[in-house]
Amino acid sequence: MTTRATSLTLAILGAACGQPEVTVSVTIPAAYADDVATVTLQVLTPGADAAFTCDELAFGEVGADTVSGSRRAYITLTKGAATPLTGVPRLGRKLFWAQGMDASGEMVVAACVEQDSADGGISVDLTAEPATILNLHWIGGLQGGLTIALGDPSARLTALLTDSHNERLAGSRIAWRLVSAGGDLQEGEVLTGDSGAELGIATLQPPTPRLVGPALVSINGRWQRNAKQPIPGMLAPPPPPPTSGEFVGMVGFPVVGRLGPQGRPALALPIFDTVRLLYLDPDGRTLVGQTLPVGGPIQGAAVVPAEPTDKLVVVTASAWLQIDYAGAIAQPRPPIGEVKQFFWQSSCTAARTDGALCAVTANASPPRCLALDAAAEAATSAIAGRVMLGTVVTSAGCIGAVNGDTYPAFVSIQQPANGPLFVTTLTVAAEQPSPGAWSYYVADLQTPPFAAVLTPALAATRPLLITMLDRPDVKTVMQSRVLTLQPDAAIATAQLTSTAVATFPSEPLAVAVGDLDADGEVDVVSTHLGGDPQSAERPLFLLMTLAVSHLGSRAAGDLEVGGREDSVGTPLPRFANGRAYLADFNQDGYDDIALHTFRDETDGTRTNLVRMLLMGVPET
């Protein structure tokens, strides 16, 4: 490659009063001069809320919306002609960004120069650099799914950098950024080799994130013209604490709450006429399991928030009652009919304990709601309203409305599965719910939803998280959708705004939400089957998606948790299904994942396994 260059100099005059005279000189290396058909010039004025530099622009670390929002001028330069330019401010910092394009519109060269405030005219000299094409190759450290393993000494990356002529570029800068859980940022640069077999090649090993969980690895050459999407990475949780062993039984609707000793978070799994209660011991190193007999087949279970510990309430054919971690039964009540579902509905006030128990029964279409300490007859008074027979409540919680208020709500999906989403709000009275308090909202999703989950109280906007199948690619698209409710209307169509969260090649088995990195934002955990859909044995994957994002991508990563072996090398049986439950089980400030996996045996029984995946700062 020769060093001879051709200079393209253009006089560009400010056309309005008070604007400076601007002279721009663009120097293009001779090796690329014949390839350049047009040169575009943009003048950008990054604001204080979205400040960026020429280097960040060159390395692709500035989003298209940010560039568009800071653009003050955009023109196409022509050889041998003076081009008028308006909109260049005299005061403040400005970036002059030139791109040389070939006849097909591909970038061949580019340059950027920063200028501060000018008293007189502005003279800008731009020396173009070649646009680059980056090819990456990961060595070692691959997860079983779609994600790069971080914190693995065997994992490293080789990068080959070439120009538009496919010539290797010596001594060129490659920048990397690691955006991980909690929004932590680590960044650096490497240089490509300048001779021999290493010409144009650089090797790097991404650093270990501070927190367990997904991350985004961004690696770019200067003025890179091929795709710049961040690469998904994952710092896997440490080996799970020893479990209390596998157990056999058909698990009903598990619930999570502060149900253990001294209010320690616990997972309660109803199994026929007992409850399996699982929690970590005080040092967070051992999973403790207790079996609590109830005295009859369990129809449903719910966690009632209370102080200092929550209350576990179960419903049987003969009674509904409270049971504590030691197996003590209190407050048995008469039955309320055949219960299909049982859940706690918050009243969505500042008081965590303010709300009511609700039940979906076989012989009444609206759910029945009652105060925990209400008289027995109150348990049998149904709320007036219209809810479809056979409705399954997929989530209960709080949701926002256009007037700024927050309302209790539960979510169900109409049958058949491709029907619209029903959201129902209820004003819960402390003692006796008042008839006619239900309102109904229909959200036409146009695509069959698999799940709809109300996010927890930490989400200020109270959005729904919806999963749906994106055909023909047959991949799950998880979206955060904010419902706009009209609380004064008895029946209204809910308006939705939507943002993509993450994708996976198969639909989710289950979805849960929480805060895995203690940043106050909603994170998503889902379970999926991988491998060939026609195979009798398919691996089980856990997909974590954080609220952390970079260049429009969410930090998402997957772990194989029910296949040949998981990310920590522990052999696992092939569990055919699984569901995640989120809570701060070791009480370190970060939500952890209780992963319940199970498989059906040939003798008709079901084998279950619960493991705790601990998030936060990994132990060293």
C-alpha positions as CSV (number, residue, x, y, z in Angstrom):
1,M,0.0,0.0,0.0
2,T,1.6,3.3,-1.0
3,T,1.6,6.5,1.1
4,R,0.7,8.7,-1.9
5,A,-2.5,10.6,-1.2
6,T,-4.9,12.7,-3.1
7,S,-6.4,15.8,-1.4
8,L,-9.9,16.9,-1.9
9,T,-10.3,20.5,-0.7
10,L,-13.6,22.3,-0.6
11,A,-14.5,25.8,0.5
12,I,-17.7,25.7,2.5
13,L,-19.3,29.0,3.4
14,G,-21.7,29.8,6.2
15,A,-24.8,31.1,4.5
16,A,-26.5,32.8,7.4
17,C,-25.7,35.8,9.5
18,G,-23.6,35.0,12.6
19,Q,-22.3,31.7,11.3
20,P,-18.6,31.3,10.8
21,E,-16.9,30.7,7.4
22,V,-15.9,27.1,7.3
23,T,-13.1,25.6,5.2
24,V,-12.9,21.8,5.0
25,S,-10.0,19.7,3.6
26,V,-10.4,16.0,3.2
27,T,-7.3,14.0,2.4
28,I,-8.0,10.5,1.1
29,P,-5.2,7.9,0.8
30,A,-4.3,7.2,-2.8
31,A,-5.0,3.5,-2.4
32,Y,-8.7,4.3,-1.9
33,A,-9.2,7.5,-3.9
34,D,-10.5,5.7,-7.0
35,D,-13.0,3.8,-4.9
36,V,-14.6,6.9,-3.5
37,A,-17.6,8.1,-5.4
38,T,-19.0,10.6,-2.9
39,V,-17.9,12.2,0.4
40,T,-20.5,13.0,3.0
41,L,-19.9,15.6,5.8
42,Q,-21.8,15.8,9.0
43,V,-21.5,18.4,11.7
44,L,-22.5,17.0,15.1
45,T,-22.9,18.9,18.4
46,P,-23.1,16.3,21.2
47,G,-25.2,17.5,24.1
48,A,-24.3,17.2,27.8
49,D,-26.8,14.4,28.2
50,A,-25.3,12.4,25.3
51,A,-21.7,13.5,25.0
52,F,-19.4,11.5,22.8
53,T,-16.1,11.8,21.1
54,C,-14.6,11.2,17.6
55,D,-13.0,8.0,19.0
56,E,-16.4,6.7,20.3
57,L,-17.9,7.5,16.9
58,A,-15.1,5.7,15.1
59,F,-15.4,2.6,17.2
60,G,-19.2,2.4,16.7
61,E,-20.0,3.1,20.3
62,V,-22.6,5.8,19.5
63,G,-26.2,4.8,18.7
64,A,-27.9,6.0,15.5
65,D,-30.5,7.9,17.5
66,T,-27.8,9.7,19.4
67,V,-26.1,10.7,16.2
68,S,-29.3,11.8,14.6
69,G,-30.2,13.9,17.6
70,S,-26.9,15.8,17.6
71,R,-26.8,16.4,13.8
72,R,-26.6,20.1,12.8
73,A,-25.6,19.8,9.2
74,Y,-25.4,17.0,6.5
75,I,-24.1,17.6,3.0
76,T,-22.6,15.6,0.1
77,L,-19.3,17.0,-1.0
78,T,-18.4,17.1,-4.7
79,K,-14.9,17.3,-6.1
80,G,-13.9,20.7,-7.5
81,A,-16.9,22.5,-6.2
82,A,-17.7,24.9,-3.3
83,T,-20.6,23.6,-1.3
84,P,-22.8,25.9,0.9
85,L,-23.2,24.8,4.5
86,T,-25.6,26.2,7.1
87,G,-26.3,25.3,10.7
88,V,-22.7,25.3,12.0
89,P,-22.6,27.0,15.4
90,R,-19.8,29.4,16.3
91,L,-19.9,28.4,20.0
92,G,-19.5,25.0,21.6
93,R,-17.8,21.8,20.7
94,K,-18.4,20.3,17.2
95,L,-17.5,17.1,15.5
96,F,-16.8,17.2,11.8
97,W,-17.4,13.7,10.4
98,A,-16.6,12.8,6.8
99,Q,-17.2,9.4,5.1
100,G,-16.0,8.4,1.7
101,M,-18.5,6.0,0.0
102,D,-18.2,3.8,-3.1
103,A,-20.7,3.6,-5.8
104,S,-22.8,1.1,-3.9
105,G,-23.0,3.2,-0.8
106,E,-20.4,1.2,1.2
107,M,-18.0,3.1,3.4
108,V,-14.4,3.1,2.1
109,V,-12.7,5.7,4.3
110,A,-13.8,8.0,7.1
111,A,-12.4,10.7,9.3
112,C,-13.5,12.9,12.3
113,V,-12.1,16.0,13.9
114,E,-13.3,17.9,16.9
115,Q,-13.5,21.7,17.1
116,D,-14.2,24.0,20.0
117,S,-15.7,27.5,20.0
118,A,-14.3,29.8,17.2
119,D,-13.8,33.6,17.3
120,G,-13.4,33.8,13.5
121,G,-13.5,31.3,10.7
122,I,-13.2,27.5,11.1
123,S,-10.6,25.5,9.2
124,V,-10.9,21.8,9.3
125,D,-8.4,19.3,8.0
126,L,-9.6,15.7,7.8
127,T,-7.3,12.9,7.0
128,A,-9.2,9.8,6.1
129,E,-8.5,6.3,7.5
130,P,-9.6,3.1,5.8
131,A,-12.9,1.6,6.8
132,T,-12.4,-1.8,8.4
133,I,-13.9,-5.3,8.3
134,L,-13.6,-7.3,11.5
135,N,-13.7,-11.1,11.7
136,L,-13.9,-12.7,15.2
137,H,-13.2,-16.2,16.3
138,W,-13.8,-17.4,19.8
139,I,-11.6,-20.2,21.2
140,G,-12.9,-22.3,24.1
141,G,-15.3,-21.2,26.9
142,L,-18.5,-21.7,24.9
143,Q,-21.7,-22.4,26.8
144,G,-24.0,-25.2,25.6
145,G,-26.3,-22.6,24.0
146,L,-25.9,-19.2,22.4
147,T,-23.6,-17.5,25.0
148,I,-19.9,-16.9,25.5
149,A,-18.5,-18.0,28.9
150,L,-16.8,-15.2,30.8
151,G,-14.3,-15.7,33.6
152,D,-13.0,-18.9,31.9
153,P,-9.2,-18.8,31.5
154,S,-9.5,-21.0,28.3
155,A,-11.8,-18.5,26.6
156,R,-10.1,-16.0,24.3
157,L,-10.8,-14.2,21.1
158,T,-8.8,-13.7,17.9
159,A,-9.7,-10.7,15.7
160,L,-8.6,-10.2,12.1
161,L,-8.9,-6.7,10.7
162,T,-8.9,-5.9,7.0
163,D,-9.8,-3.0,4.7
164,S,-12.2,-2.8,1.9
165,H,-9.6,-4.4,-0.4
166,N,-9.4,-7.4,2.0
167,E,-5.8,-6.3,2.9
168,R,-4.7,-6.9,6.5
169,L,-4.2,-3.8,8.6
170,A,-1.1,-3.6,10.7
171,G,-0.9,-1.8,14.0
172,S,-4.6,-0.9,14.0
173,R,-6.6,-0.3,17.1
174,I,-9.4,-2.6,18.1
175,A,-11.5,-1.4,21.1
176,W,-13.5,-3.6,23.4
177,R,-16.2,-2.9,26.0
178,L,-17.8,-5.2,28.5
179,V,-21.1,-4.1,29.9
180,S,-22.3,-6.4,32.6
181,A,-24.8,-6.9,35.5
182,G,-25.5,-3.7,37.4
183,G,-24.4,-1.6,34.4
184,D,-20.7,-2.1,35.2
185,L,-18.4,-1.0,32.4
186,Q,-14.9,-2.2,31.6
187,E,-13.1,-1.2,28.4
188,G,-9.7,-1.2,26.7
189,E,-7.9,-1.5,23.4
190,V,-5.5,-3.9,21.6
191,L,-3.3,-3.5,18.5
192,T,-3.2,-5.8,15.5
193,G,0.1,-7.4,14.7
194,D,2.4,-5.7,12.1
195,S,4.3,-8.6,10.5
196,G,4.3,-12.3,9.6
197,A,1.5,-14.6,10.6
198,E,0.3,-12.0,13.2
199,L,-0.2,-9.3,10.6
200,G,-3.6,-7.7,11.1
201,I,-4.5,-10.1,14.0
202,A,-5.1,-9.3,17.7
203,T,-5.8,-11.7,20.6
204,L,-7.7,-10.6,23.7
205,Q,-9.5,-12.2,26.7
206,P,-12.5,-10.4,28.0
207,P,-12.2,-9.6,31.7
208,T,-14.3,-11.2,34.4
209,P,-17.5,-9.2,35.3
210,R,-17.9,-8.1,38.9
211,L,-21.4,-9.7,39.2
212,V,-22.8,-13.1,38.2
213,G,-25.1,-13.0,35.2
214,P,-25.3,-11.9,31.5
215,A,-23.1,-9.3,29.9
216,L,-22.5,-7.7,26.5
217,V,-19.1,-7.8,24.8
218,S,-18.6,-5.1,22.2
219,I,-15.5,-5.4,19.9
220,N,-14.9,-3.0,17.1
221,G,-12.3,-1.8,14.7
222,R,-12.1,1.9,13.8
223,W,-14.7,2.8,11.2
224,Q,-15.9,-0.8,11.0
225,R,-18.4,-1.3,8.3
226,N,-19.7,-4.8,9.0
227,A,-22.2,-5.7,11.8
228,K,-21.4,-4.3,15.2
229,Q,-24.0,-6.1,17.4
230,P,-22.6,-6.8,20.9
231,I,-21.8,-10.4,21.7
232,P,-23.8,-12.1,24.5
233,G,-21.6,-13.3,27.4
234,M,-22.3,-14.9,30.8
235,L,-20.5,-15.1,34.1
236,A,-22.1,-18.4,35.3
237,P,-23.3,-18.8,38.9
238,P,-21.0,-20.7,41.2
239,P,-21.8,-24.4,41.8
240,P,-25.2,-24.6,43.5
241,P,-25.3,-25.2,47.3
242,P,-25.7,-28.9,48.2
243,T,-29.3,-29.9,47.8
244,S,-31.6,-31.9,50.0
245,G,-31.7,-34.5,47.3
246,E,-34.3,-35.4,44.7
247,F,-37.8,-36.0,45.7
248,V,-40.8,-37.7,44.0
249,G,-44.3,-36.3,43.5
250,M,-46.5,-34.2,41.3
251,V,-45.9,-30.6,42.3
252,G,-48.9,-28.2,42.3
253,F,-48.5,-24.4,42.1
254,P,-45.2,-23.5,43.9
255,V,-45.0,-20.2,45.7
256,V,-42.2,-18.1,47.1
257,G,-42.2,-15.9,50.2
258,R,-40.5,-15.2,53.5
259,L,-41.6,-18.5,54.9
260,G,-38.4,-20.0,56.5
261,P,-37.0,-19.5,60.0
262,Q,-36.7,-15.8,60.9
263,G,-38.4,-14.9,57.7
264,R,-35.8,-16.4,55.4
265,P,-37.0,-16.6,51.7
266,A,-38.3,-20.1,50.9
267,L,-39.8,-22.0,48.0
268,A,-42.9,-24.0,48.9
269,L,-43.9,-26.8,46.6
270,P,-47.4,-28.4,47.3
271,I,-47.2,-32.2,46.7
272,F,-50.5,-34.0,47.2
273,D,-51.1,-33.7,50.9
274,T,-47.8,-32.2,52.0
275,V,-45.7,-29.0,51.3
276,R,-42.1,-29.3,50.5
277,L,-40.4,-26.2,52.0
278,L,-36.9,-25.3,50.7
279,Y,-34.6,-22.5,51.9
280,L,-30.9,-21.8,52.5
281,D,-29.3,-22.1,55.9
282,P,-28.1,-18.8,57.5
283,D,-24.6,-19.1,55.9
284,G,-26.2,-19.5,52.5
285,R,-24.2,-22.7,51.7
286,T,-26.7,-25.5,52.3
287,L,-30.2,-26.0,50.9
288,V,-32.5,-27.1,53.8
289,G,-35.6,-29.2,53.0
290,Q,-38.6,-29.8,55.2
291,T,-41.8,-31.7,54.5
292,L,-44.9,-30.3,56.1
293,P,-48.1,-32.5,56.3
294,V,-51.3,-30.7,55.6
295,G,-53.9,-33.4,56.3
296,G,-55.6,-33.6,52.9
297,P,-55.1,-33.2,49.2
298,I,-54.0,-29.6,48.4
299,Q,-56.0,-27.6,45.9
300,G,-54.0,-24.4,46.0
301,A,-51.4,-22.4,48.0
302,A,-50.7,-18.7,48.4
303,V,-48.3,-16.5,50.3
304,V,-49.8,-13.7,52.4
305,P,-47.4,-10.9,53.2
306,A,-47.0,-10.3,56.9
307,E,-44.5,-9.2,59.5
308,P,-42.1,-10.5,60.7
309,T,-42.7,-13.6,58.5
310,D,-45.1,-14.2,55.6
311,K,-48.0,-16.7,56.0
312,L,-48.4,-19.8,53.9
313,V,-52.1,-20.4,53.3
314,V,-53.2,-23.7,51.7
315,V,-56.6,-24.9,50.5
316,T,-57.8,-28.5,50.8
317,A,-61.2,-30.0,50.1
318,S,-62.2,-29.7,53.7
319,A,-60.6,-26.4,54.8
320,W,-58.2,-23.5,54.1
321,L,-55.5,-23.0,56.7
322,Q,-52.2,-21.5,57.6
323,I,-49.1,-23.5,58.1
324,D,-45.6,-22.4,59.3
325,Y,-42.1,-23.8,58.6
326,A,-42.3,-26.0,61.6
327,G,-45.5,-27.6,60.4
328,A,-47.8,-25.9,62.9
329,I,-51.3,-25.3,61.5
330,A,-53.4,-22.3,62.5
331,Q,-56.8,-20.8,61.6
332,P,-58.5,-23.6,59.8
333,R,-61.5,-22.3,57.9
334,P,-64.5,-24.0,56.2
335,P,-64.1,-24.9,52.5
336,I,-64.9,-22.4,49.7
337,G,-65.7,-25.0,47.0
338,E,-63.5,-26.7,44.5
339,V,-60.5,-24.4,44.1
340,K,-58.8,-24.2,40.7
341,Q,-56.3,-21.5,41.7
342,F,-55.5,-19.6,44.8
343,F,-53.4,-16.3,44.9
344,W,-52.7,-13.2,46.9
345,Q,-53.8,-9.9,45.3
346,S,-52.1,-6.8,46.6
347,S,-54.2,-3.6,47.0
348,C,-51.2,-1.7,45.6
349,T,-50.9,0.7,48.4
350,A,-47.7,1.7,50.3
351,A,-48.4,-1.1,52.8
352,R,-46.9,-4.4,51.7
353,T,-49.4,-6.3,53.8
354,D,-52.5,-4.6,52.4
355,G,-54.5,-6.9,50.1
356,A,-56.7,-10.0,49.9
357,L,-56.7,-13.7,49.0
358,C,-58.4,-14.6,45.8
359,A,-59.6,-18.0,44.5
360,V,-60.8,-19.2,41.1
361,T,-63.3,-21.9,41.9
362,A,-64.9,-24.5,39.7
363,N,-68.5,-23.3,40.0
364,A,-68.1,-19.5,39.7
365,S,-66.6,-17.5,36.8
366,P,-65.3,-14.5,38.7
367,P,-62.6,-15.0,41.2
368,R,-63.7,-14.8,44.9
369,C,-61.6,-12.5,47.1
370,L,-61.6,-12.4,50.9
371,A,-59.6,-10.9,53.7
372,L,-57.4,-13.3,55.5
373,D,-59.2,-12.7,58.8
374,A,-62.7,-12.4,57.4
375,A,-65.6,-14.4,58.7
376,A,-66.1,-17.8,57.1
377,E,-69.3,-16.7,55.3
378,A,-67.3,-13.9,53.6
379,A,-65.3,-16.5,51.9
380,T,-68.3,-17.7,49.9
381,S,-69.4,-14.3,48.6
382,A,-68.4,-14.0,44.9
383,I,-67.5,-10.7,43.4
384,A,-69.9,-9.5,40.7
385,G,-68.3,-9.4,37.3
386,R,-67.5,-11.3,34.1
387,V,-64.5,-13.6,33.9
388,M,-64.4,-16.4,31.3
389,L,-65.1,-19.9,32.6
390,G,-61.9,-21.9,32.8
391,T,-59.7,-18.8,33.1
392,V,-56.2,-19.4,34.3
393,V,-54.6,-16.5,36.2
394,T,-51.0,-16.3,34.9
395,S,-50.0,-13.4,37.1
396,A,-51.3,-11.1,39.9
397,G,-49.9,-7.8,41.0
398,C,-50.2,-4.0,40.2
399,I,-50.6,-2.1,37.0
400,G,-50.5,1.6,36.1
401,A,-53.2,3.7,34.4
402,V,-53.2,6.9,32.4
403,N,-54.3,9.0,35.4
404,G,-51.1,8.0,37.2
405,D,-52.8,5.7,39.8
406,T,-51.8,2.1,40.4
407,Y,-54.5,-0.6,40.4
408,P,-54.6,-4.2,41.6
409,A,-54.7,-6.5,38.6
410,F,-54.5,-10.1,37.5
411,V,-53.8,-11.3,34.0
412,S,-55.2,-14.3,32.1
413,I,-55.0,-15.5,28.5
414,Q,-58.3,-16.2,26.8
415,Q,-58.8,-19.6,25.2
416,P,-58.1,-20.5,22.5
417,A,-54.5,-19.6,22.9
418,N,-54.4,-17.1,20.0
419,G,-57.1,-14.9,21.6
420,P,-56.5,-11.5,23.2
421,L,-55.1,-10.9,26.6
422,F,-57.6,-10.1,29.5
423,V,-56.5,-7.8,32.2
424,T,-58.9,-7.3,35.1
425,T,-58.5,-4.8,37.9
426,L,-60.1,-4.9,41.3
427,T,-60.4,-2.4,44.2
428,V,-59.8,-4.7,47.1
429,A,-61.5,-3.8,50.4
430,A,-59.8,-4.7,53.6
431,E,-62.8,-6.7,55.0
432,Q,-65.6,-7.2,52.4
433,P,-65.0,-6.6,48.7
434,S,-67.7,-4.6,47.1
435,P,-69.6,-6.0,44.1
436,G,-69.1,-4.4,40.7
437,A,-65.5,-3.5,41.4
438,W,-64.1,-5.4,38.4
439,S,-63.0,-3.6,35.2
440,Y,-62.0,-5.4,32.0
441,Y,-59.4,-4.6,29.4
442,V,-58.8,-6.4,26.2
443,A,-55.3,-6.2,24.6
444,D,-55.2,-7.5,21.1
445,L,-51.7,-8.9,20.7
446,Q,-52.3,-10.3,17.2
447,T,-49.7,-13.0,17.9
448,P,-50.5,-15.9,20.3
449,P,-49.0,-15.2,23.7
450,F,-47.4,-18.0,25.7
451,A,-47.2,-16.1,29.0
452,A,-48.1,-12.7,30.5
453,V,-46.4,-11.6,33.7
454,L,-47.0,-8.5,35.8
455,T,-43.7,-7.1,36.9
456,P,-43.1,-6.6,40.7
457,A,-43.4,-3.5,42.7
458,L,-39.9,-2.3,41.8
459,A,-41.1,-1.3,38.3
460,A,-42.3,2.2,38.4
461,T,-44.3,1.8,35.2
462,R,-45.8,-1.6,36.2
463,P,-45.4,-3.1,32.7
464,L,-46.5,-6.5,31.5
465,L,-43.9,-9.0,30.2
466,I,-45.3,-10.9,27.3
467,T,-43.8,-13.8,25.4
468,M,-45.0,-14.8,22.0
469,L,-43.8,-17.0,19.1
470,D,-42.3,-15.1,16.2
471,R,-43.0,-17.2,13.1
472,P,-41.7,-18.3,10.6
473,D,-38.4,-18.2,12.5
474,V,-39.9,-20.2,15.4
475,K,-38.3,-18.2,18.1
476,T,-39.6,-16.6,21.3
477,V,-39.7,-12.9,21.4
478,M,-40.0,-11.5,25.0
479,Q,-41.4,-8.0,25.1
480,S,-42.0,-5.5,27.9
481,R,-45.4,-3.9,27.2
482,V,-46.9,-1.0,29.1
483,L,-50.7,-1.0,29.3
484,T,-52.5,2.3,29.1
485,L,-55.7,1.7,31.1
486,Q,-58.8,3.9,31.2
487,P,-60.1,3.2,34.7
488,D,-63.4,5.0,34.2
489,A,-64.5,2.7,31.4
490,A,-66.1,-0.6,32.2
491,I,-64.7,-2.2,29.1
492,A,-61.9,-0.7,27.1
493,T,-59.1,-1.8,24.7
494,A,-55.8,-1.5,26.4
495,Q,-53.1,0.4,24.4
496,L,-49.7,-1.1,24.5
497,T,-46.2,0.3,23.9
498,S,-43.6,-2.4,23.2
499,T,-39.9,-3.0,23.4
500,A,-38.1,-6.2,22.6
501,V,-36.4,-7.9,25.6
502,A,-34.7,-11.1,24.2
503,T,-35.1,-13.9,21.8
504,F,-34.5,-17.7,22.0
505,P,-34.9,-20.4,19.3
506,S,-37.8,-22.1,21.2
507,E,-40.9,-21.0,23.1
508,P,-40.5,-20.6,26.9
509,L,-41.7,-23.3,29.3
510,A,-42.1,-20.6,32.0
511,V,-41.2,-17.0,32.7
512,A,-40.3,-15.2,36.0
513,V,-39.3,-11.6,36.8
514,G,-37.2,-10.1,39.6
515,D,-34.0,-8.0,40.1
516,L,-30.9,-10.2,39.6
517,D,-28.3,-7.4,39.8
518,A,-29.9,-5.1,42.4
519,D,-30.2,-2.1,40.1
520,G,-33.9,-1.5,40.8
521,E,-34.9,-2.6,37.2
522,V,-36.9,-5.6,36.1
523,D,-34.9,-8.7,34.9
524,V,-36.4,-11.7,33.2
525,V,-35.6,-15.4,33.7
526,S,-37.2,-18.1,31.4
527,T,-36.7,-21.8,30.8
528,H,-36.5,-23.3,27.3
529,L,-35.9,-26.6,25.6
530,G,-33.0,-26.7,23.1
531,G,-31.8,-29.2,20.5
532,D,-33.8,-31.0,17.9
533,P,-37.6,-30.7,18.6
534,Q,-37.9,-34.3,17.2
535,S,-35.4,-35.7,19.7
536,A,-36.6,-37.7,22.6
537,E,-33.9,-36.1,24.8
538,R,-33.6,-32.4,24.7
539,P,-31.4,-30.2,26.9
540,L,-33.0,-27.6,29.2
541,F,-31.8,-24.0,29.1
542,L,-32.1,-21.1,31.5
543,L,-32.2,-17.7,29.8
544,M,-31.5,-14.6,31.9
545,T,-32.2,-11.2,30.5
546,L,-31.2,-8.0,32.4
547,A,-32.5,-4.5,32.1
548,V,-28.9,-3.5,31.2
549,S,-28.5,-2.6,27.6
550,H,-25.8,-1.4,25.2
551,L,-26.2,-0.1,21.6
552,G,-29.9,-1.2,21.6
553,S,-29.2,-4.8,22.8
554,R,-30.2,-6.2,26.2
555,A,-27.7,-8.2,28.3
556,A,-29.0,-11.8,27.9
557,G,-27.3,-15.1,28.4
558,D,-28.2,-18.8,28.6
559,L,-27.0,-21.7,30.6
560,E,-27.6,-25.4,30.0
561,V,-29.2,-26.6,33.2
562,G,-30.7,-29.9,32.3
563,G,-28.6,-31.7,29.7
564,R,-25.2,-33.3,29.3
565,E,-23.6,-31.1,31.9
566,D,-24.1,-27.6,33.1
567,S,-21.8,-24.6,33.0
568,V,-19.9,-25.7,36.2
569,G,-19.2,-29.2,34.8
570,T,-21.6,-31.1,37.1
571,P,-23.2,-34.0,35.3
572,L,-27.0,-33.6,35.2
573,P,-29.8,-36.0,34.4
574,R,-32.0,-34.9,31.5
575,F,-34.9,-33.1,33.1
576,A,-37.6,-32.6,30.5
577,N,-39.1,-29.4,32.1
578,G,-38.3,-26.7,34.5
579,R,-39.4,-23.4,36.1
580,A,-37.5,-20.6,37.8
581,Y,-38.5,-18.8,41.0
582,L,-36.8,-15.6,42.0
583,A,-36.1,-14.2,45.5
584,D,-33.1,-13.1,47.6
585,F,-32.6,-16.6,49.1
586,N,-29.2,-15.9,50.6
587,Q,-30.2,-12.4,51.7
588,D,-27.2,-10.6,50.1
589,G,-29.3,-8.0,48.2
590,Y,-29.5,-9.8,44.9
591,D,-32.4,-12.0,43.7
592,D,-31.3,-15.6,43.3
593,I,-32.9,-18.3,41.1
594,A,-34.5,-21.4,42.6
595,L,-34.6,-23.8,39.6
596,H,-37.2,-26.5,39.9
597,T,-36.6,-29.2,37.2
598,F,-38.5,-32.5,36.9
599,R,-39.0,-35.5,34.6
600,D,-41.6,-38.1,34.3
601,E,-40.5,-41.7,34.8
602,T,-41.7,-44.8,33.0
603,D,-43.4,-46.0,36.2
604,G,-45.7,-43.0,36.2
605,T,-43.9,-41.1,39.0
606,R,-42.3,-37.7,38.7
607,T,-38.7,-37.0,39.9
608,N,-38.0,-33.4,41.0
609,L,-34.8,-31.5,41.7
610,V,-34.5,-28.0,43.1
611,R,-31.2,-26.1,42.9
612,M,-30.3,-22.6,44.0
613,L,-28.3,-20.5,41.5
614,L,-26.8,-17.6,43.5
615,M,-26.5,-14.3,41.8
616,G,-24.5,-11.2,43.0
617,V,-20.8,-11.1,43.8
618,P,-19.3,-14.6,43.2
619,E,-17.4,-16.2,46.1
620,T,-13.6,-16.4,45.5
